[in-house]
Each structure stands twice: as C-alpha cells, then as structure tokens.
Amino acid sequence: MNNFVFCNPTKLIFGKGTIPSVANEIPKNKKIMITFGGGSVKSNGVYQQVIDSLKDHDYIEFWGIEPNPTVQTLRKAISIAKEKGVDYLLAVGGGSVLDGTKLIASAIKYEGDAWDIVKKGYPINEVIPMGTVLTLPATGSEMNRGAVISNTEKNEKFAFYSNYPVFSILDPETTFTLPPFQVACGIADTFVHVMEQYLTTTNQSPLMDRWAEGILKTMIETADKVKEDSQNYETMATFMLSATMALNGFISMGVSQDWATHMIGHELTALTGITHGASLAIVLPGTMHVRRDEKREKILQYAKRVFDINEKDENLTIDLAISKTDQFFRTLGLKTKLFENNINESVINTIIERFKNRDVHFGENRQTDYLVIENILKYCK
C-alpha cells in the first residue's frame, strides 16, 4: 500500500426529511446564491423546502446550470455573485449543478476568466464556501473536490479541483421522480467511478479491494431493484449513498488509479453531447479489452469476486467478465457501442488527434497514450 494523506471535511446529512436542516448549516449573516438547473426541483418539492428553510436568510437565485455545465453559463453566475457580494453558495440539484457551483465558488474572488481556473489550473487563493442539496446520485460531487466543466465554444470538457462542500444534504426521496434514463446513467457513473480506482493491479490493499467490490456488487443488485420499484426508499437510499461512497476518497486510499475511461468519455461528451454516464458505458468494456494483459490479474479477481465467474480458462474468464460488464450496462437500457449512439468515425479521429497533441498518459502505470486510446475507440465502434 502506498503512503497517503486522507481528509474529507464534508458534513454528510442523510435521510428523509433532512432538507429543512439547511437553515442550520448556513450562518444568517451570509449573502447566499442558490444555484439550480432546470425546473425539476420545483415539481418534486425540493425548491419549496429549501426556500422555506431559508426564509430568515439573505439569498438570491441563479437558474439554468445545464447538464455538463458550461463556462459560458457559469460566467453569468460569477458576474452576478461578484456584483451582489455573495459570500456563500448553495447548490441544489444533480452533479452538474454541484460541479458548476464549485467553479463559481472558485472564481468569485479570482480576477481573471473562470476558464483559466479549469484549463490552466491557476491556483485559487480564496474559495467561497458552499453547501449542497443533492437530487441526482451519480458524480459524488457532494463529497469531493472535483468538478468537470465544458466550454461550448471550443467543444472541450475538463476536470478541475476546488474545495470540498462544507455540508451536503441527501434525501433519497428526492430521487423518486427521476426519469429512468437519468437513474441508469447515474448507476453507470457510480459503477465506473469504482472501477477507475479498483481495476488496476492486485496486492495493493485488500481492504480497498473488498470495499470497492462491495460497492460494485451492491450497484448490480440495486440496479435490478430500481427497475422493479424506483420509489422504494431503501433501494434509492442505497443507490444514493453508494454514489457518494464511490468517489469521496474512501476506496482510493493508498492504491493506484486509472481514469482513462473517464478522460475518453469526457471527449465524447464534449464533441457529441452524450450524457456522461452513457459515455462511460461505451468506453469501459473497451478499456478492459485493450488493456486486458496489463490488468489481467485484477480482471480475474473482479470476475470471481463480483460476477462469481469460476472458469478454469483464464482467457475465457476475462472474456466473460468483459461481456458481463457490457451486459450490466445494457440491462440499464444503455447502448454500449459508438455506432448505436450515432457517433461516427470523425469523432473518433478528433479524439485521437486531441490526445496525441496533448501527449497524454493515463492508466495506473501511465501507459495509456493516444495509440492505446485509438485501439480502445476502435473496439468501441
């Protein structure tokens, strides 16, 4: 196991009826900007709960943070926040709203353009504190420092790191009205988050392995239950907490990570607009296939412990593990090939060229360069 330093300061407030507690978490002397996506928080009752709880606070609202939040939209929020003297942010929505709000929080005290923070990694001297009320489990943004922002003018999408949310409120009842496709993409995103941290090499940390495998098996079981009843509280609570635990740092302590699948998925989203979770369902089986030799022992472990595959032939075992992973995404209703998602050869070529020009090296051993990515995309066609 590698040396590590671990600290996750986010206060997690979990369970039904917890949204009104937001009033107790934000000091009354703060000027709050509440950020939202579309209008779903009004139809599911979340908006009214938040507004009622903050009746004694000073706040303004900003609406319209889109899926795959764009810097173009966020610049507007940043400008308003600076003008109004905002010194606290509350993100209400799914991972995109939370990600976008992290950039707002990072840019309010920054004199330059917000895209500099994302693209160039400029250091952030002062970040405005933020809390969250999560309505769509997927990204884990409610309990981590990461965010992913798009630039529609450049067809680019990049990750950056801000501060952890001060607190996050998770009420599983907010998920009851989610469309099936959003739930499917959230489950896929959660699953692949775990795989990026798990599917590397063996003998790093038995504890991290078992913890990761527990989340993977839980998501497979939960996916079946969600299809039967997406308004079952215990089922959706398990889904919601699994998504948080998948990317809050708890399963990555002292182990190597991959993240090539995500980097390729980000490019697919930037160029085509495909939903993030859906992009990962396409790429992960390809990553597993192309890197099967380097990941051989870990795929064999995954096959046995997660899918209960006990074939004597190791190559067959790996084939079955990849196939069952693909089938899992398909049972969610997701399409796992590029052509099924109307993504053509020109998109593939653009992605390969971008990675070639950036001279990228992903993967646990930094062996996934543009040539490996080309093979992954060819497999995914």
Secondary structure, DSSP 8 states (H G I E B T S, - for coil): ----------EEEESTT-GGGHHHHS-TTSEEEEE--SSHHHHTSHHHHHHHHTTTSEEEEE----SS-BHHHHHHHHHHHHHHT--EEEEEEEHHHHHHHHHHHHHTT-SS-HHHHHHT----S----EEEEEEE-SS-GGGSSEEEEEETTTTEEEEEE----SEEEE-GGGGTT--HHHHHHHHHHHHHHHHHHHSS-SSS-HHHHHHHHHHHHHHHHHHHHHHH-TT-HHHHHHHHHHHHHHTSSTT-TT-----HHHHHHHHHHHHH---HHHHHHHHHHHHHHHTTTTTHHHHHHHHHHHH----S-HHHHHHHHHHHHHHHHHHTT---STGGGT--HHHHHHHHHHHHHHT--BSTTS-B-HHHHHHHHHHH-
